[in-house]
């Protein structure tokens, strides 16, 4: 048990944002079905959402071995019947290990990744989601080519310093990319700390 616990990572931001995120997800996700979470990271959001939404099967994924180990450790500790074992998934791959989902959730993903990851996410969502299926994105975004707060501008600079391919994305650019894969932007929800929730639906 100690070995399992030692693999479980924590993220301070999860404790701050999980309730506002869950409030939106309660409203936009179906009552039943399978939710595919992309880039689940530590796995803390997966546990929190699966516990709060027992009618949904929650499928966490990540591309990093350390994250997959953390998700597995949190899952073992939580013991939730609707939280599935984590799967290795690279959004840029032409085939995903999950072929069908009723909804896809990606929290704090597309800005901490090259743009090709956003392209892969939209391409995969277009393949995996049935008509009416939800793609939910959360994180900082620009609007009309401008940052929504000085803190987001500073965060964008820090991301690009770590990797020039990273950065805060513009809502309109993301929506245009989504539209090319049959996904329409249905809702924009202002969130705490200058973040946004974007809710797309498969047309």
N, C-alpha and C positions, 0 to 999 in steps of 0.2 A: 504493500500500500504506500509506503514511503517513496518508492521509486515512481509510482504513478503520480503522486502529489508533486514531486520535484519537477516533473515535465510540464505541469500546468503553469502557463504564463498569465500575467495580468496586465491590463492596460488601464491607466488612470482615466483616460477619456471615456472608456466604456461605462464606468459608474456614473459619469456626468450626463451622458447622452442617451442611455438605454431606455429611460422612461419616455422622453419625448419621441424617440423613434418608435417605440412600441405603440404609443397612442395613435400614430399615423397608420402603422401596420394593422392594428385592430380594425381600422376603418376600411382599408383598401384591399386587404388580402381576403381570399375566399374563406368560408367557414371550415371547409374540408379540402383535402388534397395534399399535394407535395410542393414544398417550398425548397428551391435550390438556392443556397446561400453561396455566393462567390467570394473568394478571398476572406474566409472566416477568421483568419488571424488567430488570436488566442483561443477562440471558441466561446468566449463569455457571452456574446450576443446570441449565439446559437442556444446556449443553455437557458438564457433569460426568456427568449422568444418561445422556445419549445415548451417551457413550463407555463407560460401565460396563454398559449394557444394550443391546447391539447388536441383539438380536432385536426390539426395539421401535422403531417410528417415533415420534419425539418432535416434537410440533407446538407450538412456543412461540407465545404471543400476548401482546399488551398493548394498552392503549388510548392510550398516550402515544407521540408521534412520537419523542421522545428515546430512550425505551426500545426501540422497534422498531429504531432505528438501531444501538443498542448490541448488541442481539441479533444483528442481521445482521452486524455487525463481528466479534463473537466466533465466529459460525458460519463466516464466511469464513476466519478464522484456523485454526479447528479442522479444517475439511474433512471432517467426519463424514458418511457417506452416509445415515445414518438420522436426521440432524437436519434437519428441514424448514425452509423459509423462514418467517420470522415473519409472522403475520397480525394485522391490527388487529381487536380484539374488545372490545366493551363488554358486560359481563355483564348489564347492565340492558336491553339490546336484545332485542326479541321474537324475533329470528332471529339465530343465530350463523353465522359463515362455515364452521364445521365441524358437519355434521349428525349424525355418528356417531363415537363413540370407545369404546375398550375400557376406558379409565380416564381420570380427570381429576385433575390435581394442582394445588393452590393453596397456595403457600408464603407465609406472612406477608402475607396479603391482607385478610381480612375485618375486621381491627381498624384497618387504615389506609384505611378507606373507610366511607361511610355504610351504615346497615343495609340500605338498598335494594340495595346490591351483594351482600350475603349472600343476600337474597331472589332476586335475579337469578341468582346462582350456583346455588342449589338448583333453581330453576325450569329453568334450562338443563341442569343435570345430569340432571334427571328426563326431559328430552326426548332428550338426546344418548346417554346410557348405555343399553346393552342390559342385560337382566336378568343379575345377577351382576357387573355392572361396578362398579369401585371409584371412589369419590371420596375423595381424600386431602387432609386439611387439616393444616397445621403452623403453630404460633405459640403465643403466650401465651393462656391461657383462664382464666376464673373457674370455680369449682366450688361448687355450692350457694350461689351468690350472693356468694361471698367470693374474694378474690385468694389465689393459692397461695403468694405470697411478697411481702415488702415491695417488692422491686424491680419486680414486676409492677404493684403499686398505684401506684408512682411513675411508671412508664411509662404507665399508663392516664391519669393526671393530665396528663402531658405531651402525650399524643395529643389529649385533649379541649381543652387549651389551644390547640393548633394548629387544631382544628376540632371544635366541640361534637358533631358527628354521628359522629365517630370514637370508638373505645374498645375495650377488651378485652371479648370476648363470653363469655357463660356457656355451658358445655358443654351443659347441659340445654336452654337456649333454642335453641341451634344444632341440637341433635338433634331438637327438636320441629318446627322449621322444615323440616329434612331429611325427616322422616317424612311431612309433608304432600305431599311430592313423590316418595314411594315409595322413600325412602332410609333404611335402618336403620343405626344406629351399631353396628358390629361389634366395634370395638376402640379402646381408649384406651391410648396408649403414652407413658409418662413419658420426656421428653427432657432433655438438658442445659440449663442456664441457665433452669430453671423453665418450659420450653415443653412442649407436648403434640403428639403426632401423633394425629389422629382419623381412623379408617378407616370409611367408610360403604360400604354395598353396595346396589345397586339391587335391589329385591325383585321 
